[in-house]
Amino acid sequence: MTDDKDVLRDVWFGRIPTCFTLYQDEITEREADPYYLLLPRVSYLTLVTDKVKKHFQKVMKQEEVSEIWFEYEGTPLKWHYPIGLLFDLHASNTALPWSITVHFKKVVELLFFLKHFHCNLFLVSRVRERLLRSANFPEKDLLHCHSKDVIEAHFMACIKEADALKHKSQVINEMQKKDHKQLWMGLQNDKFEQFWAINRKLMEYPPEDNGFRYIPFRIYQATTERPFIQKLFRPIASGGQLHTLGDLLKDVCPSAITPEDGEQKTQVMIHGIEPMLETPIQWLSEHMSYPDNFLHISIIPRPTD
């Protein structure tokens, strides 16, 4: 890969000022103050919010505390999407700090009442099943995340998928287990050098190839319920010229750059900026992919004011 280390550092150390507030219907013993945090764009919400969880747990009864989840203006935030993608997709044109609401999936006290009075175990089980179905965790929108092992498994699955596209899995399969662990620990501990010492291998390719086999990318649209668009796309055209971001969008999501009435109504965002459509997609993949090795591209409405 070309050595633009300053770009890699700028991407890695991107931060979003964020204000966390507890959902108004959560049961607390006293008023909960908001909690402020600089969120790393390249990480995941459930990986960097231990301090947020501990802060709000101080004002809650322990029996009311269970799985934490987050929402922004009524939209549940998917923990398995990188933080920067979530912000670009849902809040990029709003004032800072980013206001995120914190929820805890409730454990209803009735269960403790039933157990305390030695009710029939079958009855307890049936009541628990019905209560969990009616709990406020948005089952249709979010995956459960009970531990950091779940985040690690998701992260490594994405890296393996990306390398299958770039190198037919040859690079990731040649790595040792400790290399995989170093990638994860570098992300978890926010260690740029530790992460890139290994990730650099995933960004290399034989000189005669001029680029990856295919570009790992996903395109997200704020105005559709479709999770994302993903297809095979080569960085080099059959004639040898470099494909650009504009070429990718024309092929995969033409509405993003070819408005019907001639007025551009959308923005194309990667890591909070609008890259030039003439930028080679190979360069973007090497320098502006998230740690999972995917280019996460947001298509959002352009502000009208």
C-alpha positions as CSV (number, residue, x, y, z in Angstrom):
1,M,0.0,0.0,0.0
2,T,1.1,3.6,-0.5
3,D,2.5,5.0,2.7
4,D,0.1,7.9,3.7
5,K,0.5,7.3,7.4
6,D,-0.9,10.7,8.3
7,V,-4.2,9.8,6.7
8,L,-4.3,6.5,8.6
9,R,-3.7,8.3,11.8
10,D,-6.3,11.0,11.1
11,V,-8.9,8.3,10.4
12,W,-7.9,6.3,13.5
13,F,-8.0,9.2,16.0
14,G,-11.2,10.7,14.7
15,R,-13.5,11.4,17.7
16,I,-17.2,12.4,18.2
17,P,-18.2,14.5,21.2
18,T,-21.2,12.7,22.7
19,C,-23.7,13.3,25.5
20,F,-25.3,10.2,27.0
21,T,-28.6,10.7,28.9
22,L,-30.7,8.0,30.6
23,Y,-34.1,7.2,29.1
24,Q,-36.8,9.0,31.0
25,D,-38.8,5.9,31.9
26,E,-35.9,4.0,33.5
27,I,-36.4,3.5,37.2
28,T,-33.8,5.4,39.2
29,E,-33.2,6.1,42.9
30,R,-32.1,9.7,42.1
31,E,-31.8,12.0,39.1
32,A,-29.2,10.8,36.6
33,D,-26.7,13.4,35.3
34,P,-25.7,13.2,31.7
35,Y,-22.3,11.6,30.8
36,Y,-20.0,13.1,28.2
37,L,-17.5,11.1,26.2
38,L,-15.3,11.5,23.1
39,L,-16.2,8.4,21.1
40,P,-13.7,6.9,18.7
41,R,-15.1,6.7,15.2
42,V,-13.4,3.4,14.4
43,S,-14.7,1.5,17.4
44,Y,-18.1,0.0,18.5
45,L,-20.6,1.5,21.0
46,T,-20.6,-1.6,23.2
47,L,-16.8,-1.7,23.3
48,V,-16.2,1.8,24.5
49,T,-19.1,2.6,26.8
50,D,-18.2,0.7,30.0
51,K,-17.8,4.0,31.8
52,V,-21.3,5.1,30.6
53,K,-22.9,1.9,31.9
54,K,-21.1,2.3,35.3
55,H,-22.2,6.0,35.5
56,F,-25.9,5.2,35.1
57,Q,-25.8,2.0,37.2
58,K,-25.0,4.2,40.2
59,V,-28.5,5.7,40.3
60,M,-30.4,2.5,39.4
61,K,-31.6,-0.5,41.5
62,Q,-29.5,-3.4,40.5
63,E,-32.5,-5.6,39.8
64,E,-33.5,-3.0,37.2
65,V,-30.2,-3.2,35.3
66,S,-29.7,-5.6,32.5
67,E,-28.5,-5.4,28.9
68,I,-27.6,-1.8,27.8
69,W,-28.6,-0.4,24.4
70,F,-28.6,3.0,22.8
71,E,-30.9,5.1,20.6
72,Y,-30.7,8.4,18.8
73,E,-34.0,10.3,18.2
74,G,-36.0,7.1,18.4
75,T,-33.7,5.1,16.2
76,P,-32.0,2.1,17.9
77,L,-28.2,2.2,17.2
78,K,-26.8,-1.0,15.9
79,W,-23.7,-1.9,18.1
80,H,-22.2,-4.0,15.3
81,Y,-22.0,-0.9,13.0
82,P,-18.8,1.2,13.6
83,I,-19.5,4.4,15.6
84,G,-18.4,6.7,12.8
85,L,-20.9,5.0,10.4
86,L,-23.7,5.4,12.9
87,F,-23.0,9.1,13.3
88,D,-22.6,9.7,9.5
89,L,-25.8,7.8,8.8
90,H,-28.1,9.3,11.5
91,A,-26.6,12.5,12.8
92,S,-23.9,14.0,10.6
93,N,-25.8,17.2,10.0
94,T,-26.8,17.9,13.6
95,A,-25.1,20.0,16.2
96,L,-22.5,18.5,18.6
97,P,-22.4,17.0,21.1
98,W,-24.2,13.9,19.7
99,S,-27.1,13.2,22.0
100,I,-27.5,9.5,22.6
101,T,-30.2,8.0,24.9
102,V,-29.2,5.0,27.1
103,H,-31.6,2.2,27.8
104,F,-31.4,-0.9,30.0
105,K,-33.5,-3.9,29.2
106,K,-35.7,-4.2,32.2
107,V,-35.9,-7.1,34.6
108,V,-39.4,-6.9,35.8
109,E,-39.8,-7.1,39.6
110,L,-42.8,-9.5,39.2
111,L,-40.4,-12.3,38.5
112,F,-38.7,-11.8,41.9
113,F,-42.1,-11.7,43.5
114,L,-43.1,-15.0,42.0
115,K,-39.9,-16.6,43.0
116,H,-39.9,-15.2,46.5
117,F,-43.3,-16.7,47.2
118,H,-42.3,-20.1,45.7
119,C,-44.7,-20.1,42.9
120,N,-45.0,-22.9,40.4
121,L,-41.8,-23.1,38.3
122,F,-43.8,-23.6,35.2
123,L,-45.8,-20.4,36.0
124,V,-42.6,-18.5,36.6
125,S,-41.2,-19.7,33.3
126,R,-44.4,-18.7,31.4
127,V,-44.5,-15.3,33.0
128,R,-40.9,-14.7,32.2
129,E,-41.4,-15.6,28.6
130,R,-44.2,-13.2,28.2
131,L,-42.4,-10.4,30.0
132,L,-39.3,-10.7,27.9
133,R,-41.4,-10.6,24.8
134,S,-42.9,-7.3,26.0
135,A,-39.6,-5.9,27.3
136,N,-38.4,-2.6,25.7
137,F,-35.4,-4.1,24.0
138,P,-35.9,-3.6,20.2
139,E,-35.5,-7.2,19.1
140,K,-36.3,-6.5,15.5
141,D,-33.6,-3.8,15.2
142,L,-30.7,-4.9,17.4
143,L,-28.5,-7.9,17.9
144,H,-27.9,-8.9,21.5
145,C,-24.4,-8.2,22.9
146,H,-23.9,-9.9,26.2
147,S,-20.1,-9.7,26.2
148,K,-17.0,-8.3,24.4
149,D,-16.5,-11.8,23.0
150,V,-19.5,-11.2,20.8
151,I,-18.0,-8.0,19.5
152,E,-14.7,-9.7,18.8
153,A,-16.4,-12.6,16.9
154,H,-18.3,-10.1,14.7
155,F,-15.1,-8.0,14.1
156,M,-13.0,-11.0,13.1
157,A,-15.8,-12.4,10.9
158,C,-15.8,-9.0,9.0
159,I,-12.0,-9.0,8.6
160,K,-12.1,-12.6,7.2
161,E,-14.9,-11.7,4.8
162,A,-12.9,-8.6,3.6
163,D,-9.8,-10.7,3.0
164,A,-11.8,-13.3,1.1
165,L,-12.7,-10.5,-1.3
166,K,-9.2,-8.9,-1.5
167,H,-6.9,-11.9,-1.4
168,K,-9.1,-15.1,-1.5
169,S,-8.5,-15.4,2.2
170,Q,-4.8,-16.1,1.7
171,V,-3.4,-13.3,3.9
172,I,-5.7,-13.9,6.9
173,N,-5.2,-17.7,6.7
174,E,-1.4,-17.4,6.7
175,M,-1.6,-15.3,9.9
176,Q,-1.1,-16.9,13.3
177,K,-3.7,-16.8,16.0
178,K,-1.6,-14.3,17.9
179,D,-1.8,-12.0,14.9
180,H,-5.6,-12.2,14.9
181,K,-5.6,-11.4,18.6
182,Q,-3.3,-8.4,18.0
183,L,-5.7,-6.9,15.6
184,W,-8.5,-7.2,18.1
185,M,-6.5,-6.0,21.1
186,G,-5.2,-3.0,19.0
187,L,-8.8,-2.0,18.3
188,Q,-10.1,-2.7,21.9
189,N,-7.3,-0.8,23.5
190,D,-7.2,2.0,20.9
191,K,-3.5,1.3,20.0
192,F,-2.8,2.5,16.5
193,E,0.7,1.1,16.1
194,Q,-0.3,-2.3,17.6
195,F,-3.2,-2.6,15.1
196,W,-1.5,-1.4,12.0
197,A,1.6,-3.6,12.5
198,I,-0.7,-6.5,11.5
199,N,-3.3,-4.8,9.5
200,R,-0.7,-3.5,7.0
201,K,-0.4,-7.0,5.7
202,L,-4.1,-7.1,4.9
203,M,-3.7,-3.9,2.8
204,E,-0.8,-5.2,0.6
205,Y,-1.1,-6.8,-2.8
206,P,1.4,-8.1,-5.5
207,P,2.8,-5.2,-7.6
208,E,1.7,-6.8,-10.8
209,D,-2.0,-6.8,-9.6
210,N,-2.1,-3.0,-9.1
211,G,-4.8,-3.5,-6.4
212,F,-7.1,-5.9,-4.6
213,R,-9.1,-8.6,-6.3
214,Y,-12.4,-7.0,-5.1
215,I,-13.1,-4.0,-2.9
216,P,-14.8,-4.7,0.4
217,F,-17.5,-2.1,0.8
218,R,-21.0,-1.5,2.0
219,I,-23.3,1.3,1.1
220,Y,-25.9,2.5,3.6
221,Q,-28.8,4.8,2.7
222,A,-30.5,6.9,5.4
223,T,-33.8,6.9,3.4
224,T,-34.3,3.2,3.0
225,E,-34.9,0.3,5.4
226,R,-32.5,-2.0,3.4
227,P,-29.5,-2.7,5.7
228,F,-26.9,-2.0,3.0
229,I,-25.8,-2.6,-0.6
230,Q,-22.8,-4.9,-1.2
231,K,-21.6,-6.5,-4.5
232,L,-18.4,-7.5,-6.2
233,F,-16.5,-4.6,-7.6
234,R,-12.9,-4.6,-9.0
235,P,-10.6,-1.6,-8.4
236,I,-9.1,-1.9,-11.8
237,A,-11.1,-1.7,-15.1
238,S,-10.6,-4.2,-17.9
239,G,-8.6,-1.6,-19.8
240,G,-6.2,-1.1,-16.8
241,Q,-7.5,2.3,-15.6
242,L,-8.2,2.8,-11.9
243,H,-11.9,2.7,-10.9
244,T,-13.0,5.7,-8.8
245,L,-15.6,6.3,-6.1
246,G,-17.8,7.7,-8.8
247,D,-17.5,4.6,-10.9
248,L,-18.5,2.5,-7.9
249,L,-21.6,4.6,-7.1
250,K,-22.6,4.6,-10.8
251,D,-22.5,0.9,-10.8
252,V,-24.0,0.1,-7.4
253,C,-26.1,3.1,-6.4
254,P,-26.6,5.5,-9.3
255,S,-29.2,7.6,-7.6
256,A,-26.6,8.9,-5.2
257,I,-24.8,10.8,-8.0
258,T,-27.3,11.0,-10.8
259,P,-30.4,12.9,-9.6
260,E,-33.5,12.7,-11.7
261,D,-34.2,16.5,-11.7
262,G,-30.5,17.6,-12.0
263,E,-30.4,18.8,-8.3
264,Q,-28.0,16.9,-6.1
265,K,-30.0,16.0,-3.0
266,T,-27.6,13.6,-1.3
267,Q,-24.2,13.5,0.3
268,V,-21.7,10.7,0.1
269,M,-19.9,10.4,3.4
270,I,-16.9,8.3,4.6
271,H,-15.5,9.1,8.1
272,G,-17.4,12.3,8.2
273,I,-16.1,13.8,5.0
274,E,-17.3,13.9,1.4
275,P,-14.5,12.4,-0.7
276,M,-14.1,13.6,-4.3
277,L,-15.8,11.2,-6.7
278,E,-12.6,11.1,-8.7
279,T,-10.7,9.4,-5.9
280,P,-9.5,6.0,-6.8
281,I,-11.5,3.3,-4.9
282,Q,-8.3,1.3,-4.3
283,W,-6.7,4.3,-2.4
284,L,-9.9,4.7,-0.4
285,S,-10.0,1.0,0.5
286,E,-6.4,1.1,1.7
287,H,-6.6,4.3,3.7
288,M,-10.3,5.0,4.7
289,S,-11.6,1.5,5.5
290,Y,-12.6,0.9,9.0
291,P,-10.6,-1.6,11.1
292,D,-12.9,-4.3,9.9
293,N,-11.3,-3.7,6.5
294,F,-14.6,-2.5,4.9
295,L,-15.3,0.8,3.3
296,H,-18.5,1.9,5.0
297,I,-20.2,4.5,2.8
298,S,-23.2,6.6,3.9
299,I,-25.7,8.1,1.5
300,I,-27.6,10.8,3.3
301,P,-29.9,13.7,2.4
302,R,-28.1,16.9,1.7
303,P,-29.1,19.8,4.2
304,T,-31.5,22.2,2.6
305,D,-30.4,25.3,4.6
